[in-house]
Amino acid sequence: MNNIRTQRGLSLIELMISITLGLIILTAIALVFLNASNARTELERVSRQIENGRYAIDVLTNDLRLAGFYGELDVATAVPATSLPTNPCSLTAGDWNTGIPVHVQGYDNNGFTSANCTLTNRKSNTDVLVVRRVRTCVAGAAGCGTVDTGRPYLQVSLCSTDVGVGALGIDKHVLGVQGTATYPFRKKDCTAAADKRLYYVHIYYISADNGAGQAIPTLKRLDLDYSGGSLTWTDSPLVEGIEEFNLEYGIDQDGDGAPDVYTADPNDYPVGTCSGACPLNNWINVVTVQMHVLARNLEASSDFTDTKTYVLGVDKNGAAVTVTPVGPTDNKYRRHVYSGLVRIANVSNRRDIP
């Protein structure tokens, strides 16, 4: 008779060994999954930061390229400005007209003041940029909106027999508010009324919040707008995670359309000696803008410490503009500097010499 031993179960020791091995395998799998999840989250944060930084540069670039665009108006024939606009948020048509030659105007670190608008929670010691222009399409054209009472429009005469307006009687354009201003000018046939273009003023700045109650540095823009039955300023958050930007302006000194010098503050170039008409002339002759934008992640990374110093161009004295994160909270965000150079075509192209 054969003595056959039949296994009828596991011993306690074998069971404990099996459980231990299973736990080791599950722990290893969990760690792999956790590391992959953390890596994916960090990649998403960095990707969003890259997208936001590039988008901020694109927004500024697209608007600056059109700075000083006034349709058919020959800016050289307009009544010249005698001083810089002192109220960047003015709601007065007279101020808009004298500001036509000043296509861009900046405030280096501080100095922005206006009784008509507020830069909500603006970060201290950050630049402010003002862009002036009109819309590229004419009011009434497909996709461009109708002419609405209460909105600001520019109309330019193309008729050789039109009589000029203004204090000197030489202005053959009108920049004013529909329903208040008189728009008398005609097209080239001297019969049909000349087209009107919506007037824009855009003011860019860095805010310490995103407009939704969160302490996220954000690139914002004030827009000259018509709502609630009157002209006002609308504050719009554009890009989250933008905590610094520094601008350098290229000034054309010899009239050939190319920049001869760069400065972070045309109000004070040459430094310490710019007075009288100097600031106005500098701004009128700005033909390029060099942009430096510092973007950061929207969420902190617990296992990361930022020890870098970021350089955002130079200040008006030629010294590097630097940003160094400070701990223990601020240095948990990943950052990157994005730069761009834009040529202001509507100003520089008028000066090109074949």
Residue pairs with C-beta under 8 A, 6 or more apart in sequence:
10 18
38 303
42 301
45 297
45 298
45 299
45 301
45 334
46 297
46 334
48 241
48 297
48 298
49 241
49 295
49 296
49 297
49 298
49 334
49 335
49 336
50 295
50 336
52 239
52 240
52 241
52 242
52 295
53 241
53 242
53 293
53 295
53 336
53 338
54 338
55 239
56 219
56 238
56 239
56 242
56 245
56 293
56 295
56 338
57 291
57 293
57 338
57 339
57 340
59 219
59 238
59 239
60 129
60 204
60 245
60 289
60 291
60 293
60 340
60 342
61 291
61 340
61 342
63 131
63 133
63 202
63 204
64 104
64 131
64 289
64 342
64 344
65 342
65 343
65 344
65 345
66 131
66 133
66 136
66 345
66 346
67 103
67 104
67 131
67 132
67 133
67 344
67 346
67 347
68 75
68 103
68 104
68 132
68 133
68 344
68 346
68 347
69 133
69 134
69 136
69 346
70 100
70 133
70 134
70 154
70 156
70 173
70 197
70 346
71 134
71 138
71 154
71 156
71 195
71 197
72 156
72 158
73 100
73 154
73 156
73 173
75 100
75 101
75 350
76 350
77 170
77 172
78 97
78 100
78 101
78 171
78 173
79 97
79 98
79 166
79 167
79 168
79 170
79 171
80 101
81 98
81 99
81 100
81 101
81 102
81 280
81 284
82 98
82 280
83 98
83 280
84 102
84 105
84 267
84 279
84 280
84 283
85 95
85 98
85 99
85 102
85 105
87 95
87 114
87 115
87 116
88 105
88 112
88 114
88 117
88 130
88 201
88 203
89 114
89 115
89 116
89 117
89 201
89 203
89 222
89 233
90 96
90 99
90 114
90 116
91 116
91 224
91 231
93 152
93 175
93 176
93 177
93 180
93 181
96 132
96 152
96 175
96 199
96 201
97 171
97 175
99 105
99 132
100 132
100 175
101 284
102 132
102 280
102 283
102 284
103 131
103 132
103 133
103 286
103 344
103 346
103 347
104 129
104 130
104 131
104 132
104 249
104 283
104 286
104 289
104 344
105 129
105 130
105 132
105 283
106 127
106 128
106 129
106 130
106 247
106 249
106 265
106 266
107 127
107 128
107 130
108 127
108 264
108 265
108 267
108 315
108 316
109 125
109 126
109 127
110 124
110 125
111 267
112 119
112 122
112 128
112 205
116 233
117 203
117 222
117 233
118 235
119 128
119 203
119 205
119 207
119 220
119 222
120 207
120 209
120 211
120 220
120 235
121 207
121 208
121 209
122 128
122 205
122 206
122 207
122 208
123 206
123 207
123 208
123 217
123 243
123 244
126 205
126 206
126 244
126 245
127 205
127 206
127 245
127 246
127 247
128 203
128 204
128 205
129 203
129 204
129 205
129 247
130 201
130 202
130 203
130 204
131 200
131 201
131 202
131 203
131 204
132 200
132 201
133 200
133 346
134 154
134 197
134 198
134 199
134 200
135 144
135 197
135 198
135 199
135 200
137 143
137 144
137 197
138 144
138 195
138 196
138 197
139 145
139 146
139 147
139 153
139 195
139 196
139 197
139 198
140 146
140 147
140 195
140 196
145 198
147 153
147 178
147 196
148 178
148 226
149 178
149 179
150 177
150 178
150 179
150 226
150 229
150 230
150 231
151 177
151 178
151 198
151 226
151 231
152 175
152 176
152 177
152 178
152 198
152 199
152 224
152 226
152 231
153 175
153 176
153 177
153 178
153 181
153 183
153 196
153 197
153 198
153 199
154 173
154 174
154 175
154 196
154 197
154 199
155 173
155 174
155 183
155 185
155 193
155 194
155 195
155 196
155 197
156 172
156 173
156 185
156 194
157 172
157 173
157 185
157 186
157 194
158 185
158 186
158 187
158 188
158 194
159 185
159 186
159 187
159 188
159 189
159 190
159 194
160 190
161 190
162 172
162 184
162 185
162 186
162 190
163 169
163 184
164 170
164 171
164 172
165 171
165 172
165 174
165 182
165 184
172 185
173 185
174 181
174 182
174 183
174 184
174 185
175 181
175 199
176 182
176 183
177 231
178 196
183 193
183 194
183 196
185 193
185 194
186 192
186 193
186 194
187 193
187 194
187 195
199 224
200 223
200 224
201 223
201 224
202 221
202 222
202 223
203 221
203 222
203 223
204 219
204 220
204 221
204 238
205 219
205 220
205 221
205 222
206 217
206 218
206 219
206 220
206 242
206 243
206 244
206 245
207 217
207 218
207 219
207 220
207 237
208 215
208 217
209 215
209 216
209 218
210 216
210 218
210 237
210 240
211 218
211 220
211 235
211 236
211 237
212 237
216 240
216 241
216 298
217 240
217 241
217 242
217 243
217 244
217 296
218 237
218 238
218 239
218 240
218 241
218 242
219 237
219 238
219 239
219 242
219 245
219 293
220 235
220 236
220 237
220 238
221 235
221 236
221 238
222 233
222 234
222 235
222 236
223 233
223 234
223 236
224 231
224 233
225 231
225 232
225 233
225 234
226 232
227 234
239 295
240 298
241 295
241 296
241 297
241 298
242 293
242 294
242 295
243 294
243 295
243 296
243 323
243 335
244 293
244 294
244 310
244 312
244 323
245 291
245 292
245 293
245 294
245 312
246 264
246 291
246 292
246 312
246 313
246 315
246 321
247 264
247 289
247 290
247 291
247 292
247 313
248 262
248 263
248 264
248 289
248 290
248 292
248 313
248 314
249 262
249 263
249 264
249 266
249 282
249 286
249 288
249 289
249 290
250 259
250 260
250 261
250 262
250 286
250 287
250 288
250 289
250 290
251 259
251 260
251 261
251 262
251 263
251 266
251 269
251 282
251 285
251 286
251 287
252 258
252 259
252 260
252 285
252 286
252 287
252 348
252 351
253 260
253 261
253 285
254 260
255 351
256 351
256 352
256 353
257 287
257 347
257 348
257 349
257 350
257 351
257 352
257 353
258 287
258 348
259 287
259 288
261 269
262 290
263 269
263 282
263 316
264 313
264 314
264 315
264 316
264 321
265 315
265 316
266 279
266 282
266 283
266 286
267 274
267 279
267 282
267 283
268 274
268 279
268 316
269 278
269 282
269 316
271 316
271 317
274 282
286 344
286 347
287 343
287 344
287 347
287 348
287 351
288 341
288 342
288 343
288 344
288 348
289 341
289 342
289 344
290 313
290 339
290 340
290 341
291 339
291 340
291 341
291 342
292 312
292 313
292 321
292 337
292 338
292 339
293 312
293 337
293 338
293 339
294 310
294 312
294 323
294 335
294 336
294 337
294 338
295 335
295 336
295 337
295 338
296 333
296 334
296 335
297 333
297 334
297 335
299 333
300 329
300 332
300 333
301 332
301 333
301 334
302 332
304 332
304 334
305 327
305 331
305 332
306 325
306 330
306 331
306 332
306 333
306 334
306 335
307 331
308 324
308 325
308 335
309 322
309 323
309 324
310 322
310 323
310 324
310 335
310 337
311 320
311 321
311 322
311 337
312 321
312 322
312 323
312 337
313 320
313 321
313 339
314 320
314 321
315 321
325 331
325 333
325 335
